[in-house]
């Protein structure tokens, strides 16, 4: 029985001794700048996190009230080590903790200092930058206090709140405005090649299936880093002037410039005009104009009038002439489709362009060289483009300054 009593007393004594052996701390009013929180609330958050550490006897605002209210120096701008150490002596605590909270654009900087009241010196301090998440201030304080006291921290929490000092939209690179002329040459493929080489009396251009291109490019950079840029490009272009043709187009591209070597990839839609008609190709020379001769609907009407008008079977009982359609004349072997025809109706032509190349630099002069393919229904253009532009202006991407 005596042994049991001794053990109980020993445990009780250890608990009392343990409690009395804890160092005492008080929290001074923190410094707040550009953050939506009051000094008293910020101090309360620090107090709560210190209590949760279970390593210190933490004075609350009621323990400190008599001393603090009796000295105006402690309530107004007591931020220096001398003032804080005097506060600690008057409160009779081992340490006074002072913190500052500063909002800096897209981050929050928190600094915590421990002042040794007896020596009047700085015992320890730490500064951390966090992502700008004001609702998570208590967790930020938790991270600092645990780190300063050698306590493990949840890594997931650290990753969610840390400030990633990575250049995404760089203030240093800025938004660049480049504009300049472009010249190039392209070969027609598919239906466009056939259209270019088709005789003019069949609605073709009767030209070599290649054409020059001259235009002007407007370029805007909307993301810029040291090794990556994202661009919006607009190209106004006229093709075929050397062959007596005037073919305008507008192309809107989303481009990416990668690496210091200036490799580029771009893609986007293009808009132009074309002339088309309903017609067909006589692949087997059924109508005597040669293999793959093109007949528009008007061509067929004229041909059928000349060919079948003398045939009485195409007249009804009242004497009205009704020529056969091409489908009837060929027993359904040939039907109308829509094809390029210089004699036809003007319509909007849509394309999709892919380009790959590299920009060579000479000081402020950029020389882009690109190979491209402009795809449209049944054909397209494949070619090369060369130009130059000069860095005209730079603007800061992030308008928020610290």
C-alpha positions in Angstrom: 0.0 0.0 0.0 2.8 2.4 0.8 4.4 1.6 -2.5 1.2 2.5 -4.4 0.9 5.8 -2.5 4.6 6.6 -3.3 4.0 6.0 -7.0 0.9 8.2 -7.1 2.7 11.0 -5.3 5.7 10.6 -7.6 3.5 10.9 -10.8 1.7 13.8 -9.4 4.9 15.5 -8.5 6.3 14.9 -12.0 3.1 16.5 -13.5 3.3 19.5 -11.3 7.1 19.8 -11.9 6.6 19.4 -15.7 4.0 22.1 -15.8 6.1 24.5 -13.8 9.2 23.7 -15.9 7.5 24.9 -19.1 8.8 28.2 -20.3 6.3 31.1 -20.4 5.6 33.1 -23.5 3.5 36.1 -24.4 2.4 37.3 -27.8 2.8 41.0 -28.7 0.5 42.8 -31.1 1.7 41.8 -34.6 2.4 44.1 -37.5 -0.2 43.8 -40.3 0.2 45.2 -43.8 -2.1 44.6 -46.9 -3.9 41.7 -45.3 -7.5 41.7 -44.1 -7.0 40.7 -40.5 -6.9 42.6 -37.2 -3.9 42.6 -34.8 -5.9 41.0 -32.0 -7.2 38.2 -34.3 -3.7 37.5 -35.6 -2.3 37.4 -32.1 -5.1 35.0 -31.1 -4.2 32.6 -33.9 -0.5 32.6 -32.8 -1.7 31.9 -29.2 -3.9 29.0 -30.3 -1.1 27.4 -32.3 1.4 27.8 -29.4 -1.0 26.1 -27.0 -1.5 23.2 -29.4 2.3 22.6 -29.3 2.0 21.8 -25.6 5.5 23.0 -24.9 4.9 26.4 -23.3 2.8 28.2 -20.8 1.1 30.7 -23.0 -0.2 34.0 -21.6 -3.5 35.0 -23.1 -4.9 38.6 -23.5 -6.4 38.5 -20.0 -3.0 37.6 -18.4 -1.4 40.5 -20.2 -4.2 43.1 -19.9 -3.1 44.9 -16.7 0.5 45.3 -17.9 -0.3 46.2 -21.5 -3.0 48.7 -20.7 -0.8 50.4 -18.1 1.9 51.3 -20.7 1.0 53.0 -24.0 4.4 51.9 -25.5 3.2 48.3 -25.5 0.0 49.0 -27.3 1.3 51.4 -30.0 4.1 50.3 -32.4 6.0 48.1 -30.0 7.9 46.3 -32.8 11.6 46.7 -31.8 13.6 44.2 -29.7 14.2 46.8 -26.9 10.4 47.5 -26.4 9.5 43.8 -26.7 12.1 42.7 -24.2 10.9 45.3 -21.7 7.4 44.0 -22.2 8.6 40.5 -21.4 10.3 41.7 -18.2 7.2 43.5 -17.0 5.1 40.4 -17.8 7.7 38.2 -16.2 7.7 35.7 -19.1 10.7 33.9 -20.7 9.9 35.0 -24.2 7.9 37.5 -26.1 6.8 36.5 -29.6 6.4 39.1 -32.3 5.0 38.4 -35.8 4.5 40.5 -38.9 2.1 39.6 -41.8 2.6 41.3 -45.1 0.6 40.8 -48.3 2.9 41.1 -51.4 0.8 40.8 -54.6 0.5 37.0 -55.1 2.1 35.9 -51.8 2.0 36.4 -48.1 5.2 36.9 -46.1 5.1 35.9 -42.4 7.9 36.7 -40.0 8.1 35.4 -36.4 10.7 36.5 -33.8 11.3 35.1 -30.3 12.7 37.7 -27.9 14.5 36.5 -24.8 13.2 38.7 -22.0 16.1 38.2 -19.7 18.9 38.8 -22.1 17.0 41.3 -24.3 18.3 39.5 -27.4 16.7 37.8 -30.4 16.5 34.1 -29.6 15.3 32.8 -32.9 13.4 34.0 -36.0 12.0 32.8 -39.2 10.5 34.2 -42.4 8.3 32.2 -44.8 6.6 33.1 -48.0 3.2 31.5 -48.7 0.7 31.5 -51.5 -1.8 34.3 -51.2 -4.6 32.4 -49.3 -5.7 34.6 -46.5 -8.2 32.1 -45.2 -5.4 29.8 -44.4 -3.4 32.1 -42.1 -3.7 29.8 -39.1 -2.2 26.9 -41.0 0.6 29.1 -42.1 1.3 30.1 -38.5 1.2 26.4 -37.6 3.9 25.6 -40.2 6.2 28.4 -38.9 5.9 27.5 -35.2 6.3 23.8 -35.7 9.4 24.4 -37.9 10.9 26.7 -35.3 10.3 24.1 -32.6 11.6 21.1 -34.6 8.2 19.4 -35.0 7.3 17.5 -38.2 4.9 19.1 -40.6 2.4 17.5 -43.0 4.1 17.7 -46.4 0.7 17.9 -48.2 -0.2 21.0 -46.2 3.2 22.5 -47.0 2.8 21.9 -50.7 -0.7 23.4 -50.7 0.3 26.6 -49.0 3.9 27.2 -50.3 4.6 30.0 -52.7 5.9 28.6 -56.0 8.4 31.1 -57.2 8.1 29.9 -60.8 8.0 32.0 -63.9 4.7 31.3 -65.6 3.9 34.6 -67.1 7.2 36.4 -66.7 7.4 40.1 -65.8 10.9 40.1 -67.2 10.0 38.8 -70.7 6.8 40.8 -71.0 4.3 41.0 -73.7 6.1 41.4 -77.0 4.5 43.1 -80.1 6.2 41.9 -83.3 4.9 42.8 -86.8 6.5 42.3 -90.2 6.2 41.3 -93.8 6.1 37.7 -95.0 7.0 36.3 -98.4 6.8 32.7 -99.6 6.0 30.1 -102.2 3.6 27.2 -102.2 2.7 24.3 -104.3 -0.9 23.3 -104.9 -2.0 19.7 -104.2 -5.1 17.7 -104.7 -8.2 19.5 -106.2 -6.4 22.8 -106.2 -3.6 21.4 -108.4 -6.2 20.1 -110.8 -8.0 23.5 -110.8 -4.8 25.3 -111.5 -3.9 23.2 -114.5 -7.4 22.8 -116.0 -8.0 24.7 -119.2 -9.7 28.0 -118.9 -12.6 27.0 -121.2 -13.4 24.4 -118.5 -13.3 26.9 -115.7 -9.7 26.3 -114.7 -6.8 28.8 -114.2 -4.5 27.2 -116.8 -1.4 28.1 -114.7 1.6 26.2 -113.1 0.3 24.7 -109.8 2.5 26.9 -107.7 2.3 30.5 -106.6 4.0 33.2 -104.7 2.7 34.6 -101.4 3.2 38.1 -100.0 1.6 39.4 -96.9 1.9 40.9 -93.4 1.9 39.2 -90.0 0.7 40.8 -86.8 2.0 38.9 -83.7 1.0 39.2 -80.0 2.7 37.3 -77.2 0.3 36.4 -74.4 2.6 34.1 -72.3 6.3 34.5 -72.1 9.0 32.7 -70.1 12.7 32.3 -70.6 12.2 29.2 -72.8 8.6 29.3 -73.9 6.3 31.8 -75.5 2.6 31.5 -76.6 1.5 33.7 -79.4 -1.5 34.9 -81.3 -0.7 35.6 -85.0 -2.7 37.2 -87.7 -1.5 36.9 -91.3 -3.0 38.9 -94.2 -1.9 37.4 -97.5 -2.3 37.7 -101.3 -1.2 34.8 -103.6 -0.6 34.3 -107.3 0.2 37.8 -108.4 3.0 36.6 -110.7 0.5 34.5 -112.6 -2.1 37.2 -113.0 -4.2 36.0 -110.0 -5.3 37.8 -106.9 -6.2 35.4 -104.2 -6.6 37.1 -100.7 -6.7 35.3 -97.4 -6.6 35.9 -93.7 -5.2 33.3 -91.3 -5.4 33.3 -87.4 -2.9 31.2 -85.7 -2.1 30.0 -82.2 1.7 29.6 -82.0 4.3 28.3 -79.6 8.0 29.3 -79.5 10.1 26.8 -77.6 13.7 27.0 -76.4 16.4 29.5 -76.8 16.9 28.4 -80.4 13.4 29.8 -81.3 11.7 26.7 -82.7 8.1 27.4 -83.5 4.9 25.5 -84.0 1.6 27.2 -85.1 -1.8 26.1 -86.2 -5.2 27.8 -86.9 -8.0 28.5 -89.4 -7.7 30.5 -92.5 -10.4 32.4 -94.5 -10.5 33.3 -98.1 -12.7 33.3 -101.2 -13.2 30.8 -104.0 -15.4 30.4 -107.1 -17.3 27.1 -107.4 -20.0 25.6 -109.6 -22.1 22.4 -109.7 -20.6 20.1 -112.2 -18.9 16.8 -113.0 -15.7 15.3 -114.6 -16.1 13.1 -117.6 -13.6 10.5 -116.6 -14.3 8.1 -119.5 -14.6 10.7 -122.3 -18.3 9.9 -122.8 -19.0 13.3 -124.3 -16.0 13.8 -126.5 -14.1 16.6 -124.8 -11.3 14.3 -123.4 -10.7 12.3 -120.3 -11.5 14.2 -117.1 -13.0 17.2 -118.9 -15.0 19.4 -116.6 -18.6 20.2 -117.3 -20.4 22.7 -115.2 -24.2 22.6 -115.1 -24.3 25.4 -117.7 -21.8 23.5 -119.8 -24.0 20.4 -119.7 -27.1 22.4 -120.6 -25.4 23.8 -123.6 -23.9 20.4 -124.6 -27.2 18.6 -124.2 -29.1 21.2 -126.2 -26.7 20.8 -129.1 -26.6 17.0 -128.8 -30.1 16.0 -128.0 -32.2 18.8 -129.5 -32.5 16.9 -132.8 -33.7 13.7 -131.1 -37.6 13.7 -131.1 -37.6 11.3 -128.1 -36.8 14.3 -125.9 -40.0 16.2 -126.9 -43.3 15.7 -125.2 -46.7 15.5 -126.9 -47.1 19.2 -126.8 -43.7 19.8 -128.5 -41.7 21.0 -125.5 -38.1 20.0 -125.4 -36.9 18.3 -122.2 -33.2 17.4 -122.3 -31.8 14.6 -120.2 -29.9 15.2 -117.0 -26.3 13.9 -116.9 -27.6 11.2 -114.5 -30.1 10.1 -117.0 -27.7 10.2 -119.9 -25.2 8.1 -118.1 -27.7 5.7 -116.4 -26.6 7.1 -112.9 -22.9 6.7 -113.5 -22.3 10.5 -113.2 -23.9 13.0 -110.8 -23.2 16.7 -110.0 -20.8 17.8 -107.3 -19.4 21.1 -106.2 -15.9 22.0 -107.7 -13.6 24.9 -108.3 -14.6 26.9 -111.3 -13.3 30.4 -112.2 -16.7 31.1 -113.9 -18.7 30.0 -110.9 -20.2 31.6 -107.8 -18.0 33.4 -105.3 -18.0 31.8 -101.8 -16.1 31.8 -98.6 -13.2 29.3 -98.5 -12.1 27.9 -95.1 -8.7 26.2 -94.5 -6.7 25.0 -91.6 -3.0 25.7 -91.5 -0.1 23.9 -89.8 3.3 25.5 -89.7 6.7 24.6 -88.2 9.9 26.5 -88.3 12.5 28.5 -86.5 13.1 32.2 -85.7 16.7 33.4 -86.2 17.7 36.4 -84.2 20.1 39.3 -85.0 19.8 41.8 -82.2 16.3 43.1 -82.2 15.7 41.7 -85.7 13.8 38.3 -85.9 13.9 36.3 -89.1 11.2 33.6 -89.0 11.5 30.7 -91.5 8.5 28.3 -91.6 7.3 25.4 -93.7 3.5 25.0 -93.8 0.6 23.1 -95.1 -2.8 24.8 -95.6 -5.5 22.1 -95.8 -8.9 22.6 -97.4 -11.5 20.2 -98.8 -9.9 17.9 -101.4 -6.6 19.7 -101.5 -4.4 22.4 -100.1 -1.1 24.4 -100.3 2.4 23.2 -99.1 5.1 25.8 -99.0 7.7 27.8 -97.2 7.5 31.3 -95.7 10.3 33.8 -94.8 10.0 37.2 -93.2 11.3 39.6 -90.6 10.0 41.5 -87.7 11.4 43.8 -85.1 10.6 43.9 -81.4 8.7 47.1 -81.3 7.4 47.3 -77.7 7.3 45.4 -74.4 4.6 45.6 -71.8 4.5 44.1 -68.4 2.3 41.0 -68.4 1.4 41.3 -64.7 0.1 44.8 -64.0 0.1 44.2 -60.2 3.3 45.5 -58.7 4.5 44.9 -55.2 
